[in-house]
Amino acid sequence: MVSDRPIVAVTIGDPAGVGPEVVLGALTSNPDIYEVCRPLVFGDAVVLERAATALGIESRLRPIERPSDGRYESGAIDLLDARTQEAEQIRVGEVQAAAGRAAFSYINRAIELTLAGKTDAIATAPINKEALQLGGVPFLDHTAMLGKLTGSPHPMTMFTVQNMKIFFATRHESLSAAVAEISADLIYEQLLNANSALEEYGFRRARIAVAALNPHNGEDGIFGREELDALTPAVDRARHQGIQASGPFAADSVFQRMRDGGCDAVLSLYHDQGHIAAKSVDFYRTIALTPGIPFVRSSVDHGTAFDIAGKGTANPISMAEAIRVAAEYTHRFREAKLLERRT
């Protein structure tokens, strides 16, 4: 779909969480979003109306049947109403099967339309893993859904905040399981995947630093041998393949190295290592991207926050940023694909 303003499918996430509120808040308080993209909300009108009441605002929903029917102008919110049968019974602030099923229906529909070229990118509000499981959804999280439903075998997670880009060698698993998984083969494969992901977005010959696992980079094996036996061999192997890989570097300094311009991206070894670094820089503007699929998907990096759902106090900054990033990276994605075809 060729347009200066890509159509971004905005899914409201778990309807019992803060997703509906942050989506409405983002679109009603940030008219500049409409200057960079055409946001199309995927969710239930009844859920969004309830969220609008919590926020003390008019919902300004404009239900449409297909993306091409949207006006995409600030002042009204174009909505593909899912009309989920259980939507009216969903209890705000609680983990429940119906909410998990509804959340999946929104993202599934957005994926279908984006694959069909009816929308250009997806920006997602948070879902709840327990609710998905209770609802019988056969996926743990957004990334698993996107990988399977788009036929993409190697979807990744990339955080972006300010000039930082962070990848993850392991994802949603216990720390002990993540450490056990680290090997030279895994890190080499993830360096290849991270390099490909950056190229997808137009960052060619990006410099990727690997974070160490152990304190002080292992101190030559005194604090553990993972750096010697897995990380350094993987970096050397990647460099022989022409990838601008370096490290490992002590995890307490590698992210600052990136902020200072010493590298373009960091491969974090486990979930919290990269999450803490990014969120400490700017919690609300840390955005997750999913490279390795046929389109751009961005997401907030906060949870469903059931404790404040329905109270109208959720901060919409991250959702607004996720929509803006989806638009920005869609342009990058298109330009990279065009350059690839030319060469």
PyMOL commands that set and color helices and strands:
alter all, ss='L'
color gray80, all
select helices_A, chain A and resi 19-29+33-36+45-55+67-69+87-89+97-115+129-134+142-149+175-181+184-200+215-219+226-240+251-259+271-282+317-342
alter helices_A, ss='H'
color red, helices_A
select strands_A, chain A and resi 7-11+38-43+61-63+77-81+121-124+158-161+164-168+207-211+244-249+265-268+287-289+296-300
alter strands_A, ss='S'
color yellow, strands_A
deselect
rebuild
show_as cartoon
